[in-house]
């Protein structure tokens, strides 16, 4: 199995992925898919939606084997949340 290598800097990867999502993909996927993952090939604009990164990635790579994949969680600023969350209990 060939190892895929990134062809862009981290900054360009993020810029291209976010630009594609904002300009072409967001309007197609946001309704009814809050919290799901979008895997985007930053070179072709091809994308897949799934409940997990692994599933979205597998589906995209089956269509675009050499994809340069950027991930976005629909309706969130990041795919994962790191750090402490509020420990305040709901009453």
N, C-alpha and C positions, 0 to 999 in steps of 0.2 A: 504494500500500500504506500502510495506516495504521500509525503508530508507536505501539506499546504503551508506556504509561507506568506506572511502579510506583505502586501505591495505598497502600503501607505504608512505614514507616520501615525501615531496614536491620535494626534490632533486632526489630521486630515481625515482619518477614519471616522472620527466622531462628527466632524463637520459635514462630511458627505452623507452619513447615515441620517443625521438629524434633518438636513436639508431635504433629502428624499422623503422622509416621513412627513415633514411639515407641508411640502409642496404637492405631493402626489398620493400619499398613502393614507394619511390621517382621516380624510373625509370618507374613505372607503371602508375603514375598519372600526372606527370608534363606537358607533352605535351598537349596543348590545354585546360588546366584547370587553368591557371594563375589567382590568386585571390580567387579561391574557397577554401572551408574549407574541411580538412580531419579529420574525427573523427577516432581515433585508439584505440582499446582495447589493453592496454599494456601487458596483460597476454596471449592473443591468437594470436595477430597480425591481427585480423580481422579489416577491415576499411570500411568506407563509405565516399563518396565525395558528397558535396552539396554546394549550394550558401550561406547557413547560418549555424551557429552553431546549432541552434535548429533543423533544418531539418536533418543535418548530424547525430546529436545525436539520434534523434528519429529513424532513419533508422538503426543505429548500435544497439541501445537497443532493437529493434524488433527482431534482429537476435541473440544478445548476451545480455540477460536481466541483467546479473550481471557484465557488462563491467566496467572496470576501464579505463575511457576515457580520452585520451590526444588529444588536438586539434592543428592543424597546418594550417596556411594559405599558400597555394601553391605559391612559389616565393617570400615570404616575411619572414622577421626575426621574426615577431610577428603576432598574430591573430589580435590584435587591436593596434592602435597608440595612445599614450597618450601624451599630451603636445602640445605646440604651434607649428604650422607649419609656414612656411615662409609666410610673409604678402606681399612680393614683388609681384607686379602685372606684368603679362607678357605683353610685348609690341608687 
